Amino acid sequence: MGDNNSLLDFLNNEYSNLLKHGIPLEIKDEAETKSFSELIKDENLCLDFVYKIYEFSDTKSQLNKHRASHIIVNWLMGIGLDRVLKLPNHSGLQSLFFSQLWLQTSIIHDYGYFCKEIREKNVLLKKITDKYDLLIDYYDVDFLKCLNNFSDSEEMKNCLTYKYDLIRNYFEYSKEYHKDDYNETCDHGIVGGCLAFKRYCENIKKAKNAGIEPSDVITKIQKMACIVAASHNIYKSADKSQDEIYIENKLCDILSTSEIKITRSNKLLLILSLVDTIECTKRFSAKKDPKNYLIQTTTLKYVDIFIENNVIKLDYSRLYEYITKTRKSDEMKENLDKHIKGIKNLPNWTEFEIENVENNNHAVCIRCR
């Protein structure tokens, strides 16, 4: 199945291709002076990289800054896998410049981790959204009227996996789920998506007041990217016992028996779900354990990826061997086992299919028909 290629090699190649064929102007100068491997090892450089792409102004946060490298890996992996998988696009997104749309989606998806609200106990969603609410379909300010009836439009309705009310209800459920978690007291995806949209709106209001007319296309891109960010951490119930909790929280559309899945009709969320599940540097970051961690390039170089005929084979055998024999870390071994288990769970909530690899417990094949 294809040639042996480490995940680090795969991402280095994608980065080099971007430099040759066009990279976002916001990061062009920095990108051309650094290789992917150099960039990904420097958390501060990754953070600079991410903040230059945001379409809004915000003070650079040092909170959870290790997430910046994960965000960049997701962005590049999404570009590469989309190119080789050649998923049909049923979502009507061609008119929104998919590369820019994917860039904003991937960069915003974990923005919530940089926001102080992620650590506030009993934070209100209304306080986060304020007067620029991501989860509505009617705006009375001129520069947002292009978004009216957004979720019902032919162009976009197939891209929205979850209804606005479900996202709101999941946020309330997440506060109970995370009640004992100091680092994340509520769902980071919903916090980040809603705050990013609010700050984008504040930014274009300032621009408009300065005589600069906003672009409806960019506004639609931001709305979609923020909705996907707000949706990416929402999971179906795992079993009947959890169903009871979901019913109490008005999450009946995502019970364990529900047929709802993330499909290629919502290509943005499908690709994000795939790369966010595959990407494993966050499992072994210094944030997890400052005394026992792997730098990003070490993790990526020990994972092998093969792609052929819409099948992705990921082999973590070399990473497993490095963790158990060189680092001798039971905690890292447990984290890797959880990671592989998470990949094997993809069919429960996405349209991807999983095939086990014979005689190899640390490899898995992901099929997209």
C-alpha positions in Angstrom: 0.0 0.0 0.0 2.0 3.0 -1.2 5.5 4.0 -0.1 6.6 4.2 3.5 6.3 7.9 4.6 6.5 9.2 8.1 3.9 11.7 9.2 6.6 14.3 9.6 7.8 13.6 6.0 4.2 13.9 4.7 3.7 17.3 6.5 7.1 18.6 5.4 6.1 17.8 1.8 2.8 19.6 2.1 4.4 22.6 3.6 7.0 22.7 0.8 4.2 22.5 -1.8 2.4 25.4 -0.2 5.6 27.5 -0.4 5.9 26.7 -4.1 2.2 27.1 -5.1 0.9 29.8 -2.8 0.7 30.3 0.9 -1.5 32.8 2.8 -0.1 36.3 2.6 -0.6 36.8 6.3 2.2 34.3 7.1 4.2 34.4 3.8 7.3 36.1 5.3 7.6 33.8 8.3 6.8 30.7 6.3 9.6 31.3 3.7 12.2 31.6 6.4 11.4 28.4 8.3 10.9 24.8 7.4 7.9 23.0 8.8 10.2 21.0 11.2 11.7 24.3 12.5 8.3 25.9 12.9 6.6 23.1 14.7 9.3 22.9 17.4 8.9 26.5 18.4 5.7 27.1 20.4 6.1 30.9 20.4 6.6 30.9 16.6 3.6 28.7 16.1 1.5 31.0 18.3 2.6 34.0 16.2 1.8 32.1 13.0 -1.8 31.3 14.2 -2.6 34.8 15.5 -1.5 36.4 12.2 -4.2 34.4 10.4 -7.1 35.3 12.6 -9.5 37.8 10.9 -9.9 39.7 14.1 -7.8 41.5 16.7 -7.0 39.8 20.0 -4.3 40.0 22.6 -1.9 37.1 22.1 -2.6 34.6 24.9 0.0 32.3 26.5 -2.8 30.1 27.9 -2.4 26.6 26.4 0.0 27.9 23.8 1.1 24.3 23.1 -2.1 24.0 21.1 -0.7 26.3 18.4 1.5 23.6 17.0 -1.4 21.1 17.0 -3.5 23.6 15.1 -0.8 24.0 12.4 -0.4 20.2 12.1 -4.2 19.9 11.6 -4.3 22.6 9.0 -1.5 21.0 6.9 -2.8 17.5 7.3 -6.2 18.6 6.2 -4.8 20.1 3.0 -2.8 16.9 2.3 -5.6 14.4 3.0 -8.1 16.4 1.1 -5.8 16.4 -1.9 -5.2 12.6 -1.9 -8.6 11.4 -0.8 -10.4 13.6 -3.4 -13.7 13.6 -1.5 -16.6 14.8 -3.6 -17.8 18.2 -2.5 -21.5 18.1 -2.0 -21.6 21.3 0.2 -21.7 24.1 -2.3 -18.6 25.7 -0.9 -16.7 26.2 -4.2 -17.7 29.8 -4.3 -16.1 30.5 -0.9 -12.5 29.7 -1.8 -12.1 26.4 -0.1 -8.4 26.9 0.8 -9.1 30.1 2.8 -12.2 28.5 4.3 -10.2 25.5 5.5 -7.4 27.7 6.8 -9.8 29.7 8.9 -11.7 26.6 10.1 -8.6 24.8 11.2 -7.0 27.8 12.8 -10.2 28.7 14.7 -11.1 25.2 15.8 -9.0 25.3 19.0 -9.1 29.1 19.6 -11.2 28.4 22.7 -8.1 27.1 24.5 -6.5 30.5 24.2 -9.5 32.3 25.8 -9.8 33.0 29.5 -13.5 32.0 29.4 -12.5 28.4 29.1 -11.5 28.4 32.7 -14.5 30.4 34.1 -16.9 28.5 36.3 -20.5 28.8 35.3 -19.8 31.0 32.3 -22.9 32.1 30.4 -23.0 31.5 26.7 -25.0 34.7 26.4 -22.0 36.6 27.9 -19.7 35.0 25.4 -21.8 35.7 22.3 -22.9 39.1 23.5 -24.6 41.1 20.7 -22.9 39.2 17.9 -24.4 35.7 18.3 -23.0 33.0 16.1 -26.0 30.7 16.7 -28.8 32.8 15.1 -30.0 33.3 11.6 -31.1 36.9 11.7 -28.9 40.1 12.1 -30.2 43.6 12.0 -26.8 45.3 11.5 -26.0 46.1 7.9 -22.7 44.3 7.7 -24.1 41.0 8.8 -27.3 41.0 6.7 -25.6 38.7 4.2 -25.9 36.0 6.9 -29.7 36.2 7.3 -31.3 32.8 6.8 -27.8 31.4 6.6 -28.6 27.9 7.8 -31.6 27.5 5.4 -29.8 28.7 2.3 -29.2 26.2 -0.5 -25.5 27.0 -0.4 -25.1 26.1 3.3 -27.9 24.0 4.8 -26.1 20.7 4.0 -23.0 21.9 5.8 -24.6 22.3 9.3 -24.6 19.0 11.0 -26.0 20.3 14.3 -28.8 22.8 14.8 -28.1 26.0 16.8 -30.3 24.9 19.7 -28.4 21.6 20.0 -25.1 23.5 20.1 -26.5 25.7 22.9 -27.7 22.7 24.9 -24.4 20.9 24.4 -22.7 23.9 25.9 -24.8 23.6 29.1 -24.2 19.9 29.2 -20.4 20.5 28.8 -20.3 22.6 32.0 -21.6 19.7 34.0 -19.3 17.3 32.2 -16.2 19.5 32.9 -17.3 20.5 36.4 -14.1 19.0 38.0 -11.8 20.2 35.3 -9.8 23.4 36.0 -8.3 23.7 32.6 -11.5 23.4 30.6 -14.7 24.2 32.5 -16.9 24.1 29.3 -16.6 23.0 25.7 -13.6 24.7 24.1 -15.0 24.4 20.6 -18.2 26.3 21.3 -16.3 28.9 23.4 -13.8 29.4 20.6 -16.3 29.5 17.7 -18.6 31.9 19.4 -15.8 34.2 20.6 -14.0 34.2 17.3 -17.2 35.2 15.5 -18.0 38.0 18.0 -14.5 39.4 17.7 -14.6 39.2 13.9 -17.8 41.2 14.0 -16.3 43.8 16.3 -13.3 44.0 14.0 -15.4 44.7 10.8 -17.5 47.2 12.7 -14.3 49.2 13.5 -13.2 48.8 9.8 -16.6 50.0 8.6 -16.5 53.0 10.9 -13.1 53.8 9.4 -14.7 53.8 5.9 -13.6 50.2 4.9 -16.4 48.1 3.5 -16.4 44.5 4.7 -16.5 41.6 2.2 -19.6 39.5 2.3 -17.5 36.5 1.1 -15.1 36.8 4.1 -18.0 37.3 6.5 -19.6 34.0 5.2 -16.3 32.2 5.5 -16.0 33.4 9.1 -19.5 32.3 10.0 -19.0 28.9 8.5 -15.5 28.4 10.1 -16.8 29.4 13.5 -19.9 27.1 13.3 -17.6 24.2 12.4 -15.3 25.1 15.3 -18.3 25.2 17.6 -19.4 21.8 16.3 -16.2 19.9 16.3 -16.2 18.7 19.9 -19.8 17.6 20.0 -20.1 13.8 20.4 -23.0 11.4 20.2 -23.9 9.5 23.4 -21.8 6.4 23.8 -24.5 4.1 25.4 -27.9 3.9 27.0 -26.7 5.1 30.4 -25.4 8.3 28.8 -28.6 8.6 26.7 -30.4 9.3 29.9 -28.1 12.3 30.7 -28.4 13.5 27.1 -32.2 13.4 27.2 -32.1 15.5 30.4 -30.0 18.0 28.6 -32.3 18.1 25.5 -29.7 16.4 23.3 -32.1 13.9 21.8 -30.7 14.3 18.3 -27.4 12.7 19.3 -28.4 9.7 21.4 -26.5 6.5 20.9 -29.3 5.2 18.7 -29.4 8.3 16.5 -28.4 7.9 12.9 -26.8 11.3 12.7 -23.2 11.2 11.5 -20.7 13.7 10.1 -20.6 13.1 6.4 -19.0 14.6 3.3 -22.0 16.8 2.9 -20.3 18.7 5.7 -16.9 18.4 4.2 -15.2 20.9 6.5 -16.3 19.2 9.7 -15.6 15.8 8.2 -12.0 16.7 7.4 -11.5 18.5 10.7 -12.9 15.4 12.6 -10.5 13.2 10.7 -7.3 15.2 11.2 -8.1 16.2 14.8 -8.6 12.5 15.6 -5.4 11.3 13.8 -3.1 14.1 15.1 -1.3 12.8 18.1 1.3 15.5 19.2 -1.2 16.9 21.7 -1.2 13.5 23.5 2.5 13.8 24.4 3.0 17.6 24.8 4.8 19.3 27.7 1.4 20.5 28.8 0.4 16.9 29.6 3.5 16.3 31.6 6.3 18.9 31.8 8.8 16.2 33.0 7.8 13.5 30.5 6.9 14.6 27.0 7.9 14.3 23.3 8.7 17.3 21.1 6.3 17.4 18.1 8.9 16.3 15.5 9.8 13.3 17.5 6.2 12.2 17.7 5.5 12.8 14.0 8.7 11.0 12.7 7.8 7.8 14.5 4.3 7.6 12.9 4.1 6.1 9.4 1.4 7.0 6.9 0.5 5.1 3.7 -2.3 6.4 1.4 -3.7 4.5 -1.6 -7.1 4.2 -3.3 -8.9 6.3 -0.6 -7.5 4.3 2.2 -5.2 5.8 4.9 -3.1 3.4 6.8 -1.6 4.8 10.0 1.1 2.7 11.7 2.1 3.8 15.3 4.3 0.7 15.8 7.6 2.7 15.8 6.2 5.3 18.1 5.0 2.5 20.5 8.5 0.9 20.4 10.1 4.3 21.1 7.8 5.0 24.0 8.1 1.5 25.6 11.8 0.7 25.0 13.6 4.0 24.8 11.4 6.3 27.0 10.0 3.4 29.1 6.9 5.4 29.9 3.8 3.6 31.0 1.8 6.9 30.9 2.8 7.6 27.3 1.9 4.0 26.3 -1.5 4.4 27.9 -2.0 7.7 26.0 -1.1 6.0 22.7 -3.5 3.2 23.4 -6.3 5.7 24.0 -5.3 7.5 20.8 -5.6 4.4 18.6 -8.9 3.5 20.3 -10.2 7.0 19.4 -9.3 6.4 15.8 -11.1 3.1 15.8 -14.2 4.9 17.1 -14.5 7.1 14.0 -17.3 5.0 12.4 -19.6 5.7 15.3 -19.9 9.4 14.5 -18.4 9.9 11.0 -18.8 8.2 7.7 -15.3 6.8 7.8 -14.8 3.1 8.0 -12.1 1.3 10.0 -10.2 -1.9 9.1 -7.8 -3.6 11.5 -4.3 -4.5 10.3 -3.5 -8.2 10.6 -0.8 -8.9 13.2 -0.4 -5.3 14.1 -2.3 -3.8 17.1 -0.7 -0.4 16.6 -1.8 0.2 13.0 -5.2 1.0 11.6 -6.7 1.6 8.1 -9.2 4.4 7.6 -11.4 4.0 4.5 -13.4 6.6 2.8 -15.8 5.2 0.1 
